[in-house]
Amino acid sequence: MPSIEVEGKGSFQVEEGKKLVLALEDNGVDIMHRCGGNARCTTCRVEILAGDPGPMGEAEAAIRETKGITESNIRLSCQIRVRSDLSVKPVMTASESGMEPGKRPED
């Protein structure tokens, strides 16, 4: 099973193929994901500190371009399927934004 290290939060194991955003949320990281994992809002961004998050799909590439995200180590956690060990740092958490973790604005 791959291991995820979250800066300041520790590490945990994740079943291979699970979406990173859900793995983070399931393990107590209050990652934001306002659009429900549809690569539209970019609130679930993570900085990849180490490891290979896999290739970037068209939807992620398109929204990154629209939002002006150019750093190659910033990825959308909703678009990453965990396949190997990763070390990440959430760019924005729900608590920092005033939102309840795991809840979309319309919930």
MOSUL-V70389 format. One record per residue. RES is the residue in one letter. PHI is phi in whole degrees, -180 to 180 (none if undefined). NEAR is the number of other C-alpha atoms within 10 Angstrom. Layout:
RES_PHI_NEAR / RES_PHI_NEAR
This chain:
M_none_13 / P_-66_14 / S_-112_17 / I_-113_22 / E_-105_18 / V_-112_20 / E_-54_13 / G_80_8 / K_-122_11 / G_102_10 / S_-133_16 / F_-157_15 / Q_-97_13 / V_-134_22 / E_-67_14 / E_-61_15 / G_95_13 / K_-72_14 / K_-66_18 / L_-58_25 / V_-58_27 / L_-74_18 / A_-63_21 / L_-63_21 / E_-61_15 / D_-63_12 / N_-110_14 / G_85_10 / V_-90_19 / D_-84_22 / I_-70_26 / M_-82_31 / H_-158_29 / R_-66_22 / C_-94_17 / G_74_15 / G_86_19 / N_-104_14 / A_56_23 / R_-119_18 / C_-109_17 / T_68_24 / T_-74_22 / C_-93_26 / R_-60_25 / V_-131_24 / E_-92_19 / I_-84_20 / L_-89_15 / A_-161_13 / G_101_13 / D_-113_15 / P_-78_22 / G_91_12 / P_-71_9 / M_-91_13 / G_-82_11 / E_-63_10 / A_-62_12 / E_-66_20 / A_-61_15 / A_-66_14 / I_-71_16 / R_-62_20 / E_-65_10 / T_-59_10 / K_-89_11 / G_75_9 / I_-87_15 / T_-112_11 / E_-70_9 / S_-68_8 / N_-91_15 / I_-101_18 / R_-131_25 / L_-90_29 / S_-66_30 / C_-74_25 / Q_-108_22 / I_-101_20 / R_-96_19 / V_-68_24 / R_-122_20 / S_-150_17 / D_-59_18 / L_-137_19 / S_-121_19 / V_-136_25 / K_-136_16 / P_-60_23 / V_-79_16 / M_-142_17 / T_-111_21 / A_-62_20 / S_-66_13 / E_-67_12 / S_-91_11 / G_88_8 / M_-91_15 / E_-74_16 / P_-53_19 / G_78_20 / K_-108_15 / R_-85_14 / P_-55_10 / E_-83_6 / D_-73_7
